[in-house]
Amino acid sequence: MIRDLITRNRSYRRFHQEFEIRDEILRELVDLARLSASAANLQPLKYALSCDSQRNALIFPCLAWAGYLKDWPGPCEGERPSAYIIILGDTKISQSFGCDHGIAAQSILLGARDRGLGGCMIGSVRRQQLRKALDVPSRYEILLVLALGKPKETVVIEAVGPNGDIKYWRDSEGIHHVPKRSLDEIIIG
Ligand SMILES: Cc1cc2nc3c(=O)[nH]c(=O)nc-3n(C[C@H](O)[C@H](O)[C@H](O)COP(=O)(O)O)c2cc1C
């Protein structure tokens, strides 16, 4: 079960934009992050939610998509995320957030996939622009943006080839291929 869910939990970047994700669903996904591990149990993460088209339109231009796909500027209108969860670090609780936001992000994305949704972690964020657009108070560090929606693309895992290239690619049919290193390569002893 868990292997199947993790295998299906790929980074999706094209969505059925018209598919609505209610605020209640986003709250349920954040609740999975709330229950996840946190260094020293400080729980310094906070979350900003967006699931309406006006707020989504403020977030989208702050994000960079699929750096290896040089001729793809990101999802076109109609294929953009239906919702976002922005993971923030509350500097009044901690000055460093370790890997808490990675753990939270994975919990949220696995929960989304389990519901038939999908998403992508976006670390390449124009943070100043996003802070201004959403009026995020300075006490919160913008750590990661999770784009969410009903996936409109097929993503398949490949083995890394003999040349060692880990860059993902998209074929002529729009299928997105993601090379993963072998188990033997990553277990060093
Ligand atoms: C911390 C982190 C930051 C990421 N930032 C971006 C990003 O800014 N833009 C993007 O399109 N994908 C981003 N990704 C998604 C990765 O490109 C993706 O995980 C990788 O290509 C492997 O694909 P997979 O998630 O389907 O295994 C990020 C992933 C992680 C873990």
PDBQT file of the ligand as one rigid body, heavy atoms in Angstrom, charges set to zero:
ROOT
HETATM    1  C1  LIG A 201      12.622  20.717  -1.940  1.00  0.00    +0.000 C 
HETATM    2  C2  LIG A 201      12.073  20.579  -3.333  1.00  0.00    +0.000 A 
HETATM    3  C3  LIG A 201      11.932  21.721  -4.120  1.00  0.00    +0.000 A 
HETATM    4  C4  LIG A 201      11.402  21.606  -5.396  1.00  0.00    +0.000 A 
HETATM    5  N1  LIG A 201      11.227  22.745  -6.130  1.00  0.00    +0.000 NA
HETATM    6  C5  LIG A 201      10.668  22.663  -7.360  1.00  0.00    +0.000 A 
HETATM    7  C6  LIG A 201      10.436  23.859  -8.110  1.00  0.00    +0.000 A 
HETATM    8  O1  LIG A 201      10.753  24.953  -7.691  1.00  0.00    +0.000 OA
HETATM    9  N2  LIG A 201       9.807  23.727  -9.300  1.00  0.00    +0.000 N 
HETATM   10  C7  LIG A 201       9.427  22.515  -9.801  1.00  0.00    +0.000 A 
HETATM   11  O2  LIG A 201       8.840  22.465 -10.890  1.00  0.00    +0.000 OA
HETATM   12  N3  LIG A 201       9.659  21.356  -9.122  1.00  0.00    +0.000 NA
HETATM   13  C8  LIG A 201      10.257  21.411  -7.912  1.00  0.00    +0.000 A 
HETATM   14  N4  LIG A 201      10.466  20.267  -7.181  1.00  0.00    +0.000 N 
HETATM   15  C9  LIG A 201      10.060  18.973  -7.724  1.00  0.00    +0.000 C 
HETATM   16  C10 LIG A 201      11.260  18.153  -8.218  1.00  0.00    +0.000 C 
HETATM   17  O3  LIG A 201      11.664  18.655  -9.459  1.00  0.00    +0.000 OA
HETATM   18  C11 LIG A 201      10.824  16.666  -8.330  1.00  0.00    +0.000 C 
HETATM   19  O4  LIG A 201      10.653  16.158  -7.031  1.00  0.00    +0.000 OA
HETATM   20  C12 LIG A 201      11.854  15.824  -9.099  1.00  0.00    +0.000 C 
HETATM   21  O5  LIG A 201      11.903  16.217 -10.440  1.00  0.00    +0.000 OA
HETATM   22  C13 LIG A 201      11.551  14.340  -9.034  1.00  0.00    +0.000 C 
HETATM   23  O6  LIG A 201      10.250  14.070  -9.495  1.00  0.00    +0.000 OA
HETATM   24  P1  LIG A 201       9.249  13.277  -8.569  1.00  0.00    +0.000 P 
HETATM   25  O7  LIG A 201       8.840  14.216  -7.441  1.00  0.00    +0.000 OA
HETATM   26  O8  LIG A 201       8.091  12.929  -9.455  1.00  0.00    +0.000 OA
HETATM   27  O9  LIG A 201       9.969  12.101  -8.026  1.00  0.00    +0.000 OA
HETATM   28  C14 LIG A 201      11.008  20.338  -5.911  1.00  0.00    +0.000 A 
HETATM   29  C15 LIG A 201      11.165  19.208  -5.112  1.00  0.00    +0.000 A 
HETATM   30  C16 LIG A 201      11.681  19.319  -3.839  1.00  0.00    +0.000 A 
HETATM   31  C17 LIG A 201      11.840  18.075  -2.990  1.00  0.00    +0.000 C 
ENDROOT
TORSDOF 0
